[in-house]
C-alpha cells in the first residue's frame, strides 16, 4: 500500500511513523508513506497557502490552488489514476473499524490534512472521494487524524502484524469489544488468572472468551450491543447469563 499525505506540517509525523508497527511495515515493504508539504505548491515566495474567506468571518481558509497542484504532483508521480482521496475534517463520516478494513484493501490512498477554518469548498467538490472524522470534536488540524487513520489501516494490511496476530478478534471487528487477556504470573497480588484459561480445553476457552466479549460489550457499549445480530450460541450464552442473574436475585 502507498499512502500520500498532504500536510502543512510534515514534521509532526516523524515520531509516530518512525516507531513500532508503522516503522516495521515501511521497512519490510508492506507500506510506503510519502509526506508532501502543501506549502511547496503555494506558487509564491512567501509559501502562503491560506487567505481570508469571501463573505467575511473569523479565521483563514486554505486556498484550492496549492492543494490541486499537490494532488496533480501525486498523480504525475504515480503515472496513473489516483486511489481514494480522503479529507480529514470534523464534518466527515465517523471513522469505524469496518471502514479501516475497507481502506486496507486499497493500493493507494491520498490523505489531505485540513487546517485553519477549513479548505476551499472546490477542493471537496472536485478532488475528494471520502471525508473522515475521528470524533465529534475539533482539532487544530488534520495531522493527528491522519496518523490515527494510517495506524488503524496499516495494521490490517496483510503481513504487517505477522502470521501470529489476527486482527479478526480485535475490538469492533465483529461488532464486539475484545475479551480480557492475562499472562504470567498466575497469581499477582492475590488476583488469579481464571481457571478456564489454564485448563488447556480449547473449546471451553473459546466459549469463555465469547461470553466475556458479550458481557464487556453489554456493560461498556450498550449502543454497540444493540446493533448485534446474535447467533444461536450467543443467545444460549445470554440465556444462561439471565438465568444466573435470576438465581443471584433469589439468593
N, C-alpha and C positions, 0 to 999 in steps of 0.2 A: 504494500500500500504506500502511496505517496500522498503526503499532506502538505499543502502550501498554505502558510499562514500569513495573511496581510495585516500588518500591525504598525502602529506609530511607535511602539516601544519594544523592539525585538530583544533588548537586553533582559526584559522581565522573564523570558523563557529559559534563561541559562541554567538556573538551579534545578527546576523540576525536570527538564529534559536531559540533564546530564547526570542522572542518578537512577538507581533501581531498575525497574522493569522497562521503562521507556529507553533508557540508555542501552540496555542489553538488546532490546528489539532493534534499535538502529544499528548497533554494532554487528548483530548477527544477520542483518539484511532483510528482516521482516518488515521494516518500516523505514521510510525516508521522510524527514521533516525539513522543509525549507522555510526559513523565516525571511519575509520580504518586507522591507521598510517602505511604507507608503510615501514617506517624505522624499524618497529617491525619485518619485514621479511627479513632484509638485509643479515643475515647469518654471520655477522662479528661483533666484539665487538665495532667497531667504528660507526656502524649503517649507513655506507655509502651505497648509492643506485645508484650512478652515476659513469661514467668513461668517459675517452676521446674517441672520435669517431674514428673508424677504417678509414684510408684514410686521417686523419688529418682534420684540420678545427677548427674554434673557438667554444668555449663552451663545455659543457659536455652533455652526453646522459644518460637518465635513463636506468638502466640495466633491462633486462627482468626477471631475477630470482625473485627479491622481488615482482614484480607485479604478476607473475604467482602464487607464494606462497600465496599472499594475496587473490587472486581470489579463489584459492583452499580452503583457510580458510573459505571464504564466502560460497562456495558450500557445504563444510562439515557441517557447522553450520546450513544451511537450510535443509540439508538432502535430497535434490532433485535438479533437474536441475535448473540452473540459469535463471533469466529473461534476458532482454536485457542488454548488457554490452556496455556502452557508453563512448567514449573518448572525453573529452573536449579539442579541439585544433583548431588553426587557419585554418587548412586545411579541417575542417568538413563542412557539409552542413549547410547553414544559418538556424538558429532557427526561426521558424514561429509559429503563434498561432495554426494552424491546426496540426502541429507536437506535440505541447504541449497537444492538445486534444487526439491525438493518444497515447501518452505515459501515459496519465492519465487513460487509460483503462487497463494498465498493473498491475499485482500484485506485481512485483518485478523489480527494476532497480538497476544496478550497474554503478556508475559514477566513472570514473578514471580521476583524475586531472593531466594533463601533466605538465611538468616543464623543466627548463633548456633549452637546444637546442631542446629537443624533447624526444621521447621514442624510444627504440629499435624497429625496424620495425617488428620483430617477434611477438611482442605483438599485433600489428594491424592485422597481418596475421592469428593469431591463437585464439585470445580471443575476439576481438572487433566485435560487431554486427552493431554499428552505431557510426558516428563521428559528433559532433556538434560544430559549431562556432556561437558565439553570435554577430559577426560583423567582418567587414573587417579591423581589426586592431589586434595588437599583445599585449597581456598582459604578466605579469611576470609569470603567472601560470594559471592552470585551476580551481582554487578555486572560484574566482568570477563568472566565467561562470557556475560552478556547482550550486552556490547559485541562480543565475538567473533561471536556468532550474528547480530547485526544487520549487522555488516560483511560476513560471508560471504553472507548472504541478500540484502542490498541491492544488491550488485554484480551479482546475477543478475536483478534486476527489469528488464524491458525498458526501454531508454532511459537507464539510469543510467550505463553505461560509454560511451554514444555508439555510433555506427554503425561506427567504425573499429576497435573492440576486440571480439573474440569470446571469451567465457568458455568456449566449447566446447573450446578447446585447452589450457585450464588443467590443471595437475596434478590428478589424481584424476577429472577429468570423464569420461574414457573408461577409467578404470582404470589409467592410466599416469602416471608423473611426466613433467613437461614437458621438451622438448628444450632444449639450450643456446641462448643468444642472444648475438649480437655486434652491435657498432655501430662507428662511426668512433673511432679511426683503424684502418686495415687492419693496420698494424704498431705494436704497443705494446710497447716494451721488448724487441723481438725476438721477440715472440709474435704469431703471424699468425692472421687470420681464415681459416677453412677455405675452400679454393679454390671448392668447390661453391657456397657462398653468394654468390660473386662472379660466378658463371657466367651468371646470367640464365636458366638452364634450370629452369623451374618444377617439372617432374616429378622431376628429379634432386634438387632441393632438398627436395621433399616426401618422397621416399624416404629421404634423409639424415636428415631430422628424425624420421621414424618409426623409423629404425634407432637413432638416439641415444636416443629415448624408451624403446625397448625395453631398450637397454643400461643406461641410467640406472636404470630400474626394477628390472632384474635385479640390478644391483650394490648398489643402496641399499635397496631394499624388496622382497626376495625373497618376503615374505609377500603383497604385492600381486600380484607376478608370477605366483605360484602360483594365483591366482584368475582369471587372464585366460582368456578363450575366444579363442584365436588364430585369426585369419583366414588365408586361403591365403597372402596376401602376407607376413604376419608369419612364418609357418612358413618361407617361402622365405628371408626375411632371416636367421632364426635358423640355418637350414641352412647358409647362406653363412658366417655367423659361426663356426659349428663347424668348417667346412672351413678357414677362415683360421687358427683356433687350432691345428688339427692340423698345418697347414703350418709354423707357427711352432715347434711342438714338434720337428718333424723337422729344421728348420734348426738 
